[in-house]
Amino acid sequence: MCGRSFVRHRGRFESWRHRRHHGHRGGHEFLGFEAEKMSPGSRVVAALSVLVPVALSGVFLAVFAPALWWVFTTYFWLAFPAVGLLASGVTGLAEGLPVHASEEARERELLEAIRGRGEISAAAAAVETSMTVAEVDRRLKELAEGGHLEIRVRGGAIFYALWEAEERRIEGVR
């Protein structure tokens, strides 16, 4: 090496002096990465890559050299930013989980879409509900086979509608 230190930043190598003098923006960096731009899974992995070695070294220090327990407190400060990063990653993972509605709620959603339009095709019902076309088609067929829906065929398309008597009964419940 030529005796100079280089830092890789945004795809290019720079001298550390150049980076310091030419306006390195602060930001919230963790292990050289901007935490806000990391995915929740990456945040969890980065945090655990710090927390696990710190915790293991503390356990080994307490077991094999109990008189030096105070050494652990001097570098435990590394864990504080990692705990925050772990918490933000876990909450980000929890926010990304899909919310599953119950079977009854999905059926009610489908029936309300039919009631709103009068008659509906599987594709139109999928647009108006949170279900896929395949799921809507399966549910509509089940309801029709059970005698709850009337099947209408127009121009080669299949439409499903509430029976007239059931439609009046449902409107009376409203």
C-alpha positions as CSV (number, residue, x, y, z in Angstrom):
1,M,0.0,0.0,0.0
2,C,1.1,3.5,-0.5
3,G,0.5,4.6,3.1
4,R,-2.8,6.4,2.5
5,S,-6.1,5.3,3.9
6,F,-9.1,5.1,1.6
7,V,-12.8,5.0,2.5
8,R,-15.4,3.5,0.2
9,H,-18.4,5.9,-0.1
10,R,-21.2,5.6,-2.6
11,G,-19.4,3.4,-5.0
12,R,-16.1,5.2,-5.1
13,F,-13.0,5.3,-3.0
14,E,-12.0,8.5,-1.4
15,S,-9.2,9.5,1.0
16,W,-10.6,9.9,4.5
17,R,-9.2,13.5,4.5
18,H,-11.1,14.3,1.3
19,R,-14.3,13.0,2.8
20,R,-13.8,14.9,6.1
21,H,-13.0,18.2,4.3
22,H,-15.6,18.0,1.6
23,G,-18.8,18.1,3.6
24,H,-19.6,14.6,4.7
25,R,-23.2,14.8,5.7
26,G,-23.9,13.5,9.2
27,G,-27.0,11.4,9.0
28,H,-27.9,8.3,11.1
29,E,-25.3,5.8,10.2
30,F,-24.8,2.4,11.7
31,L,-21.8,0.3,10.8
32,G,-21.3,2.6,7.9
33,F,-24.9,2.3,6.6
34,E,-27.7,4.8,6.7
35,A,-30.3,3.2,9.0
36,E,-33.2,4.9,7.4
37,K,-32.5,3.4,4.0
38,M,-32.1,-0.1,5.4
39,S,-35.0,-2.6,5.1
40,P,-36.4,-3.9,8.4
41,G,-34.8,-7.3,8.0
42,S,-31.4,-5.7,7.3
43,R,-31.8,-3.6,10.5
44,V,-32.4,-6.7,12.6
45,V,-29.4,-8.5,11.1
46,A,-27.1,-5.4,11.6
47,A,-28.3,-5.0,15.1
48,L,-27.8,-8.7,16.0
49,S,-24.4,-8.6,14.4
50,V,-23.4,-6.2,17.2
51,L,-25.6,-7.4,20.1
52,V,-24.7,-11.1,19.9
53,P,-20.9,-10.7,20.1
54,V,-21.3,-8.1,22.9
55,A,-23.6,-10.4,24.9
56,L,-21.4,-13.5,24.3
57,S,-18.3,-11.7,25.3
58,G,-20.0,-10.4,28.5
59,V,-21.0,-13.9,29.4
60,F,-17.6,-15.4,28.7
61,L,-16.0,-12.5,30.6
62,A,-18.2,-13.1,33.6
63,V,-17.6,-16.9,33.5
64,F,-13.9,-17.0,32.9
65,A,-12.6,-13.7,34.4
66,P,-15.2,-12.6,37.0
67,A,-12.7,-10.1,38.5
68,L,-12.7,-8.2,35.2
69,W,-16.5,-7.7,35.0
70,W,-16.0,-3.9,34.7
71,V,-14.4,-4.3,31.3
72,F,-17.8,-5.3,29.9
73,T,-19.3,-2.0,31.1
74,T,-16.8,0.0,29.1
75,Y,-17.7,-1.5,25.8
76,F,-21.4,-2.2,26.5
77,W,-22.1,1.3,25.1
78,L,-21.9,-0.3,21.7
79,A,-25.1,-2.1,22.4
80,F,-27.3,1.0,22.8
81,P,-27.5,2.1,19.2
82,A,-27.9,-1.6,18.2
83,V,-30.9,-2.0,20.6
84,G,-32.5,1.0,18.9
85,L,-31.8,-0.4,15.5
86,L,-33.2,-3.8,16.5
87,A,-36.4,-2.2,17.9
88,S,-36.9,-0.2,14.7
89,G,-36.3,-3.3,12.6
90,V,-38.7,-5.5,14.5
91,T,-41.4,-2.9,14.4
92,G,-40.8,-2.5,10.7
93,L,-41.2,-6.2,10.2
94,A,-44.4,-6.2,12.3
95,E,-45.9,-3.4,10.2
96,G,-45.2,-5.3,7.0
97,L,-47.3,-8.3,8.0
98,P,-50.6,-8.7,6.1
99,V,-53.7,-8.5,8.1
100,H,-55.9,-11.5,7.4
101,A,-59.7,-10.9,7.7
102,S,-61.8,-13.7,9.0
103,E,-63.8,-15.9,6.6
104,E,-67.1,-14.3,7.7
105,A,-65.7,-10.8,7.1
106,R,-64.5,-11.7,3.6
107,E,-67.9,-13.2,2.8
108,R,-69.7,-10.1,4.1
109,E,-67.4,-7.9,2.0
110,L,-68.2,-9.9,-1.1
111,L,-72.0,-9.8,-0.4
112,E,-71.9,-6.1,0.2
113,A,-70.1,-5.7,-3.2
114,I,-72.9,-7.7,-4.9
115,R,-75.6,-5.7,-3.1
116,G,-74.0,-2.4,-4.1
117,R,-73.9,-3.3,-7.8
118,G,-77.0,-5.6,-8.1
119,E,-75.0,-8.1,-10.0
120,I,-71.3,-8.7,-10.3
121,S,-68.7,-10.7,-12.1
122,A,-65.7,-12.3,-10.4
123,A,-63.3,-9.8,-11.7
124,A,-65.4,-6.8,-10.7
125,A,-65.9,-8.3,-7.2
126,A,-62.1,-8.7,-6.9
127,V,-61.6,-5.0,-7.7
128,E,-64.2,-4.0,-5.1
129,T,-62.9,-6.4,-2.4
130,S,-59.5,-7.3,-0.9
131,M,-59.6,-10.8,-2.4
132,T,-58.0,-12.2,-5.5
133,V,-60.1,-13.1,-8.6
134,A,-59.5,-16.8,-8.0
135,E,-60.7,-16.5,-4.4
136,V,-63.7,-14.5,-5.4
137,D,-64.6,-16.9,-8.1
138,R,-64.4,-19.9,-5.7
139,R,-66.5,-18.1,-3.1
140,L,-69.1,-17.0,-5.7
141,K,-69.4,-20.6,-7.0
142,E,-69.8,-21.9,-3.4
143,L,-72.6,-19.4,-2.7
144,A,-74.3,-20.2,-6.0
145,E,-74.1,-23.9,-5.4
146,G,-75.6,-23.4,-1.9
147,G,-78.5,-21.5,-3.5
148,H,-77.6,-18.1,-2.1
149,L,-76.9,-16.4,-5.4
150,E,-78.5,-16.3,-8.8
151,I,-76.3,-17.0,-11.8
152,R,-76.9,-14.8,-14.8
153,V,-75.1,-15.3,-18.2
154,R,-74.9,-12.4,-20.5
155,G,-72.7,-12.1,-23.6
156,G,-70.6,-15.1,-22.5
157,A,-69.9,-13.5,-19.1
158,I,-71.1,-15.0,-15.8
159,F,-72.7,-12.6,-13.3
160,Y,-73.8,-13.3,-9.8
161,A,-76.7,-11.6,-8.1
162,L,-78.7,-11.9,-4.9
163,W,-82.1,-13.5,-5.3
164,E,-84.8,-10.8,-5.3
165,A,-86.3,-12.1,-2.0
166,E,-82.9,-12.2,-0.3
167,E,-82.1,-8.7,-1.6
168,R,-85.3,-7.3,0.0
169,R,-84.6,-9.2,3.2
170,I,-81.0,-7.8,3.4
171,E,-82.2,-4.3,2.7
172,G,-84.7,-4.6,5.5
173,V,-81.9,-5.5,8.0
174,R,-80.0,-2.3,7.1
